[in-house]
């Protein structure tokens, strides 16, 4: 039986199942990707490949309603947010189409001695494997596929088992945009087959977005086979509040940063660190905002908080919160589940040494901490195995940059949330992974930076 199935988390209905790729079909897919790299990618220009990616962007917008409804069924994303994800994905493809020539242009090197010149010329590596998660089915693919197809790499895309319909829709878009067979191939591969793909000599690299556990497993296989790897893993991002001239607006930003995508984003704010003088008023207003987020049908306009992505995700979150309370945390609001719908939840008094203190909660659960000052806020923010994103709210510009310098994370957002952009590099440090996606750095991971010295 295949693990690939659309199971609507709002209803529990199994909508459709998809067969896992056979070993023979998989070998043929790898061979086609290798052939496409040696022929199509080497016979086309950057501009020609960028034109295809531009068409991918256009097709996302032309099919936005259909694409959005697919992921509402697959993982419970509220419809308005699903439409926003499709639009953002289109923006990412358009960004790389618009900036391809500049991102991949030759880079001159100033020689220290000798006559002549030297330069760096960027070129493709070959076949890449992308392993994508379920929480942003289109966006995650866009930030990997967009730059790499323009570079000339060819892609085998293994999507999450619960996202086979959106995976097929993306594959159809690539075909309809004009990419030849082998340039982009959707594969419903098993975990065992993933190891086979990475070990294959025709495959040159792998990019994974997922859990720590998955990242460690993929990194081990990639290392054993000397393959380039990019990892974007979990996060327990701090939201640091030091001062504000509009507490209501700050609370609104904090609630959005925790509840967006039903609380299922790696770079969502999850730990809210508030200075002593603002702690009580913030906690009161924040708790009201989280508790007031109504659960609703994700297919209906206006729904803010839909179901968690699966029964497994719900069971995991329920157990985490119960364990946190058993280990001393205070449940201020929430903590209840109805099917896969999980109420907005606030925890306080989470103590160092407890499981909750160092775990990632993938759902609408917020931890709120009280600190004495800036130094204590930075120390608490960094007391985590993760280092993906972070948020700093303060009215003092010098303090903002000082705190940003002190935070151990790949990204810092000051006085705003939800500000990701196609041009902004995305990635983390520590157990949140390595490498970057999006922006110019996302186009510089899977490339051969070939040095050419001319006498």
Helices and strands as residue ranges (DSSP letters): E 4-7, E 14-18, H 23-36, I 37-41, H 42-43, H 46-62, H 64-75, H 79-103, E 107-109, E 117-124, E 127-131, H 139-151, E 154-158, H 164-177, E 184-186, H 191-199, E 203-209, H 212-224, E 228-232, E 237-241, H 247-259, G 260-263, E 269-275, H 276-291, H 311-326, E 330-333, E 337-338, E 341-342, E 345-348, H 355-358, E 365-371, H 374-382, E 390-393, H 397-406, E 413-414, G 430-432, E 433-434, H 439-442, E 447-454
